[in-house]
Every structure is written in C-alpha cells, then in structure tokens.
Amino acid sequence: MGGDFNAITNKSERRNCLGLLKGSKDFLKFIENCSLVDLPMLWRKFTWYGPENKKSRLDRFLLDEGWFEKIEDFQQQGLNRTVSDHIPILLSYGSSDWGPRLFKFFNAWVQNKECMSIIKKECGLMDNLNGKVSGKLKRPKGVLGKWNREEIYFLDKRFIEIEDRIRWLDECSEAGELSDVELEELKILNLEMGVLNRLKESIWRQKSRMTWLKMRDSNTAFFHRAVKFKQKESLCVG
C-alpha cells in the first residue's frame, strides 16, 4: 500500500514541524502488526514541503513481507516536486550496482579458533612483506574472505541438517516415546542450534549496523532485510 499516511516513524522524518510525533507510536504499531516493510527512500529525505521551511516524510510505500520471497530488490525513489507540496514517489524493482564489495571483519569470527589461527599466521607473514600497510593487508583479507565464505556455507548447511533432524525427532515423539539416546541427541541438537542461531544473528546484526536486539523477539530474517535496506539507504540524499 502507498500514499500520504500523515504520520512519521521517527524524529528524523520531520523538520521545523510540531505535533507529528503524536501518532508515531500508533503508526509503527500498525506497520508491525500488519507485517509491513517500510522501505528507505532513495534520492530524497522528505516528501512534503510546507511554508516556513517545514518538511516531513508523510508519503511512502509499505510492502507486505511476502513480496520479498519472490522479489527482493524493491526500491522506493523520491522524484522531483512540481506544483504540489508533495513529491511523487516511484516504487520499482531491479538490480542495482552497489560498487565493489567492502571487506568487513565480523565480531563472531573471534569466537572461532580456526579463524584466530589464520589471523596469527597471516600477521606473522606480513612482517616479511615490503610496501604500505594497505598492500600488506591484501593477503590476509583474501584468506579471511575465502575462509568466511566457506564457514558461512558450512554454518547454513549444518543449520539445515540440525533443523531437519530435530523435526524428524519431533515427529517420532508424536508417534511414540523417544529412547534415552534420542532424547540426549535432541538435547545436544537444540544446544548446537542455539549456538548457530547466535552466530548468525551476530553477523546479521553487525551487517545491519544495529546495536540492539530484543532477546524475546529474535528474528534473523528482520536483520537480513535491514541489511538490504541499509545498502539502499546509503544512496539517499540528505
């Protein structure tokens, strides 16, 4: 759905205006209860321009989460304003060129002994290389990047394996009593699943540049979407 909601989600969406924050909580609650996604707007920060240099983001598209299962790369773009005090907004989808991929060190890596071993080894080799520090970092960046891709692949693969095994054991428990061995296996699998979940959430949380996580409402899919929207938001003007 899209249009003029006459409401904002936070203080940054208004300037030189009073009274618009009153309905913000209700608006955010509406978005959350309806499982809608508020896309960041590209090119423009505000959608309404009033007298005395007043500005607000009152217009937007809100998308159902189910849309992103089929199409991920939605974009919401603010266009040039003409006679109206509201700007037109274009909702589109398609691939975008985000430029070269930056190297990032994830906090979750330090929990992995293999990763720390690689870092110590590569740092030791750096002393034997000539040139600037940026040039010396190319090798460990490449090695760590390759290790990360392989580790993430293993993590996702193992996550699916555990999920399938737990589901099978649950189905067995519905049909009859589990043996002591199966109960112990289920306990171990649940513990391992918890560890993997925390690792994945740590990675996505850092990618999305968020510093908070509601422990009772952990949702890795939310962070996954936030990463994609944060990438788009880097193109916003203002």
Secondary structure, 3 states (H helix, E strand, C coil): CEEECCCCCCHHHEECCCCHHHHHHHHHHHHHHCCEEECCEECCCCCEECCCCCEECCEEEEEEHHHHHCCCCEEEEECCCCCCCECCEEEEECCCCCCCCCCCCCHHHHHCHHHHHHHHHHHHHHCCCCCCHHHHCHHHHHHHHHHHHHHHHHHHHHHHHHHHHHHHHHHHHHHCCCCHHHHHHHHHHHHHHHHHHHHHHHHHHHHCCCCCCCHHHCCHHHHHHHHHHHHHHCCCCC
